[in-house]
Amino acid sequence: MASGTGDINTVVRESSAWISILRNEIGRLIVGQRYMIDRMIVGLLTGGHILLEGVPGLGKTLAIKSLAAAIQGSFQRIQFTPDMLPADIIGTQIYNQKTGEFYTRKGPIFANLVLADEINRAPAKVQSALLESMQELQVTIAGETNKLPELFMVFATENPIEYEGTYPLPESQVDRFLLKLKIEYPSKLEEIKILDSAAKISKETVINAAVSMDQILKSRKVVDEIFIDEKVKEYVVDIVSATRKPSDYKLEIDQFVQIGASPRATIALALAAKAWAFLQGRGYVTPQDIKTVGIDVLRHRIVTSYLAESEGVSSEIIAAKILNTIRVP
């Protein structure tokens, strides 16, 4: 691999040529939503899972399905419901009366991109069934370990306005999502474009293959080589540490923080920043890369106190305050 910063810059520029092709192909069907699409690509480059929060109708499912088609990958959508069982996700063993033997029927988790729709509608047992697959890239069915595809990602959605009949996600599971995205409404101009392209009875737009999964896996190796200066590493650690003990960094918000981000957040922030640098065609990470992905990495990892909830101070507000306060190297 590259031996110097100049070399890695060249390698990154060459290796990231497919990014614009993929954006353009998905853009044929998805209007706007550049924020969401770019961070989905960050997930592809790092192998990280993504939690998406947004009201229905913003194109989340369509974007993920289009991404799967553009990378020539398999796609499965799982609609989470209160009566679901773990076997509905990972699969189960079935007895064959003719042969007198059991065989494994694999569940929808065995796909490259899995959409866990309204994940917080399923009980804890079902939510925890995802943990092994998300962390270990494998599932255990009747004591037998089954490997998942090398390129495997979970996209989970939450509806921010309907809480009746939902179950809060365990902190251990939430922490396994690389990013949490807040999907907003499109602009007026974008919505007019959506109206022009989608207000038709027959829709014939098909997403074509834009990049191979092999290219993505090779790009992951390049992302690993992207340079992070020691001062930038300290900057990453300071940001995450400030979520635990804000007063150590002259932030008077201790009363709003119940639990800060774990060391997994430090790793996630560095990885996401490397992937963001790759998207920019750069072989090194800048503090601005850290700031760009910082809130998406931290917003689901900071547990706020009851006082914060009563005063309307969200984890996103806390993360933004930290990112705006910690001295940039």
LINKALIN-V319765 format. One record per residue. N is the residue number from 0. RES is the residue in one letter. PSI is psi in whole degrees, -180 to 180 (* if undefined). Layout:
n=N res=RES psi=PSI
n=N res=RES psi=PSI
This chain:
n=0 res=M psi=177
n=1 res=A psi=145
n=2 res=S psi=-17
n=3 res=G psi=173
n=4 res=T psi=-40
n=5 res=G psi=-40
n=6 res=D psi=-45
n=7 res=I psi=-32
n=8 res=N psi=-44
n=9 res=T psi=-45
n=10 res=V psi=-43
n=11 res=V psi=-44
n=12 res=R psi=-40
n=13 res=E psi=-40
n=14 res=S psi=-23
n=15 res=S psi=11
n=16 res=A psi=-27
n=17 res=W psi=-15
n=18 res=I psi=-50
n=19 res=S psi=-34
n=20 res=I psi=-43
n=21 res=L psi=-44
n=22 res=R psi=-47
n=23 res=N psi=-39
n=24 res=E psi=-45
n=25 res=I psi=-34
n=26 res=G psi=-17
n=27 res=R psi=-24
n=28 res=L psi=-33
n=29 res=I psi=120
n=30 res=V psi=128
n=31 res=G psi=-143
n=32 res=Q psi=35
n=33 res=R psi=-37
n=34 res=Y psi=-49
n=35 res=M psi=-45
n=36 res=I psi=-44
n=37 res=D psi=-39
n=38 res=R psi=-25
n=39 res=M psi=-37
n=40 res=I psi=-36
n=41 res=V psi=-42
n=42 res=G psi=-42
n=43 res=L psi=-43
n=44 res=L psi=-24
n=45 res=T psi=-13
n=46 res=G psi=18
n=47 res=G psi=151
n=48 res=H psi=156
n=49 res=I psi=133
n=50 res=L psi=126
n=51 res=L psi=131
n=52 res=E psi=127
n=53 res=G psi=155
n=54 res=V psi=159
n=55 res=P psi=151
n=56 res=G psi=9
n=57 res=L psi=5
n=58 res=G psi=17
n=59 res=K psi=-51
n=60 res=T psi=-44
n=61 res=L psi=-39
n=62 res=A psi=-43
n=63 res=I psi=-42
n=64 res=K psi=-39
n=65 res=S psi=-38
n=66 res=L psi=-43
n=67 res=A psi=-43
n=68 res=A psi=-39
n=69 res=A psi=-25
n=70 res=I psi=9
n=71 res=Q psi=40
n=72 res=G psi=164
n=73 res=S psi=150
n=74 res=F psi=137
n=75 res=Q psi=135
n=76 res=R psi=127
n=77 res=I psi=117
n=78 res=Q psi=111
n=79 res=F psi=135
n=80 res=T psi=160
n=81 res=P psi=-23
n=82 res=D psi=14
n=83 res=M psi=154
n=84 res=L psi=154
n=85 res=P psi=-35
n=86 res=A psi=-25
n=87 res=D psi=-19
n=88 res=I psi=-53
n=89 res=I psi=-22
n=90 res=G psi=-177
n=91 res=T psi=173
n=92 res=Q psi=138
n=93 res=I psi=139
n=94 res=Y psi=127
n=95 res=N psi=112
n=96 res=Q psi=-30
n=97 res=K psi=-43
n=98 res=T psi=-18
n=99 res=G psi=20
n=100 res=E psi=160
n=101 res=F psi=144
n=102 res=Y psi=154
n=103 res=T psi=123
n=104 res=R psi=110
n=105 res=K psi=145
n=106 res=G psi=-178
n=107 res=P psi=-9
n=108 res=I psi=-19
n=109 res=F psi=67
n=110 res=A psi=166
n=111 res=N psi=-48
n=112 res=L psi=123
n=113 res=V psi=125
n=114 res=L psi=112
n=115 res=A psi=93
n=116 res=D psi=127
n=117 res=E psi=58
n=118 res=I psi=-30
n=119 res=N psi=6
n=120 res=R psi=-10
n=121 res=A psi=150
n=122 res=P psi=170
n=123 res=A psi=-38
n=124 res=K psi=-40
n=125 res=V psi=-43
n=126 res=Q psi=-41
n=127 res=S psi=-21
n=128 res=A psi=-23
n=129 res=L psi=-21
n=130 res=L psi=-50
n=131 res=E psi=-42
n=132 res=S psi=-40
n=133 res=M psi=-35
n=134 res=Q psi=-39
n=135 res=E psi=-6
n=136 res=L psi=40
n=137 res=Q psi=160
n=138 res=V psi=153
n=139 res=T psi=121
n=140 res=I psi=114
n=141 res=A psi=43
n=142 res=G psi=-2
n=143 res=E psi=128
n=144 res=T psi=131
n=145 res=N psi=125
n=146 res=K psi=142
n=147 res=L psi=167
n=148 res=P psi=151
n=149 res=E psi=-40
n=150 res=L psi=103
n=151 res=F psi=130
n=152 res=M psi=142
n=153 res=V psi=125
n=154 res=F psi=117
n=155 res=A psi=139
n=156 res=T psi=148
n=157 res=E psi=139
n=158 res=N psi=118
n=159 res=P psi=-7
n=160 res=I psi=-13
n=161 res=E psi=111
n=162 res=Y psi=-11
n=163 res=E psi=129
n=164 res=G psi=21
n=165 res=T psi=160
n=166 res=Y psi=130
n=167 res=P psi=141
n=168 res=L psi=138
n=169 res=P psi=144
n=170 res=E psi=-36
n=171 res=S psi=-32
n=172 res=Q psi=-43
n=173 res=V psi=-39
n=174 res=D psi=-17
n=175 res=R psi=-5
n=176 res=F psi=126
n=177 res=L psi=-46
n=178 res=L psi=150
n=179 res=K psi=121
n=180 res=L psi=141
n=181 res=K psi=111
n=182 res=I psi=122
n=183 res=E psi=170
n=184 res=Y psi=151
n=185 res=P psi=162
n=186 res=S psi=170
n=187 res=K psi=-44
n=188 res=L psi=-41
n=189 res=E psi=-38
n=190 res=E psi=-31
n=191 res=I psi=-41
n=192 res=K psi=-39
n=193 res=I psi=-42
n=194 res=L psi=-45
n=195 res=D psi=-37
n=196 res=S psi=-28
n=197 res=A psi=-15
n=198 res=A psi=60
n=199 res=K psi=148
n=200 res=I psi=-43
n=201 res=S psi=124
n=202 res=K psi=120
n=203 res=E psi=5
n=204 res=T psi=123
n=205 res=V psi=135
n=206 res=I psi=128
n=207 res=N psi=161
n=208 res=A psi=125
n=209 res=A psi=-26
n=210 res=V psi=148
n=211 res=S psi=156
n=212 res=M psi=-29
n=213 res=D psi=-39
n=214 res=Q psi=-40
n=215 res=I psi=-43
n=216 res=L psi=-37
n=217 res=K psi=-38
n=218 res=S psi=-31
n=219 res=R psi=-37
n=220 res=K psi=-35
n=221 res=V psi=-41
n=222 res=V psi=-38
n=223 res=D psi=-29
n=224 res=E psi=-7
n=225 res=I psi=136
n=226 res=F psi=135
n=227 res=I psi=118
n=228 res=D psi=153
n=229 res=E psi=-39
n=230 res=K psi=-34
n=231 res=V psi=-35
n=232 res=K psi=-43
n=233 res=E psi=-38
n=234 res=Y psi=-43
n=235 res=V psi=-47
n=236 res=V psi=-39
n=237 res=D psi=-41
n=238 res=I psi=-48
n=239 res=V psi=-40
n=240 res=S psi=-34
n=241 res=A psi=-20
n=242 res=T psi=-19
n=243 res=R psi=-45
n=244 res=K psi=77
n=245 res=P psi=-36
n=246 res=S psi=-26
n=247 res=D psi=-20
n=248 res=Y psi=26
n=249 res=K psi=35
n=250 res=L psi=120
n=251 res=E psi=61
n=252 res=I psi=16
n=253 res=D psi=-37
n=254 res=Q psi=-15
n=255 res=F psi=-11
n=256 res=V psi=122
n=257 res=Q psi=-49
n=258 res=I psi=133
n=259 res=G psi=-178
n=260 res=A psi=148
n=261 res=S psi=171
n=262 res=P psi=-23
n=263 res=R psi=-30
n=264 res=A psi=-36
n=265 res=T psi=-45
n=266 res=I psi=-45
n=267 res=A psi=-40
n=268 res=L psi=-42
n=269 res=A psi=-44
n=270 res=L psi=-45
n=271 res=A psi=-38
n=272 res=A psi=-39
n=273 res=K psi=-46
n=274 res=A psi=-37
n=275 res=W psi=-39
n=276 res=A psi=-39
n=277 res=F psi=-42
n=278 res=L psi=-29
n=279 res=Q psi=-1
n=280 res=G psi=29
n=281 res=R psi=147
n=282 res=G psi=13
n=283 res=Y psi=155
n=284 res=V psi=135
n=285 res=T psi=161
n=286 res=P psi=-31
n=287 res=Q psi=-33
n=288 res=D psi=-42
n=289 res=I psi=-45
n=290 res=K psi=-36
n=291 res=T psi=-42
n=292 res=V psi=-5
n=293 res=G psi=-49
n=294 res=I psi=-38
n=295 res=D psi=-31
n=296 res=V psi=-33
n=297 res=L psi=-23
n=298 res=R psi=-26
n=299 res=H psi=2
n=300 res=R psi=-7
n=301 res=I psi=119
n=302 res=V psi=118
n=303 res=T psi=158
n=304 res=S psi=171
n=305 res=Y psi=-34
n=306 res=L psi=-41
n=307 res=A psi=-44
n=308 res=E psi=-41
n=309 res=S psi=-27
n=310 res=E psi=6
n=311 res=G psi=28
n=312 res=V psi=107
n=313 res=S psi=167
n=314 res=S psi=-31
n=315 res=E psi=-41
n=316 res=I psi=-42
n=317 res=I psi=-45
n=318 res=A psi=-43
n=319 res=A psi=-40
n=320 res=K psi=-41
n=321 res=I psi=-46
n=322 res=L psi=-30
n=323 res=N psi=-13
n=324 res=T psi=-41
n=325 res=I psi=131
n=326 res=R psi=131
n=327 res=V psi=131
n=328 res=P psi=*
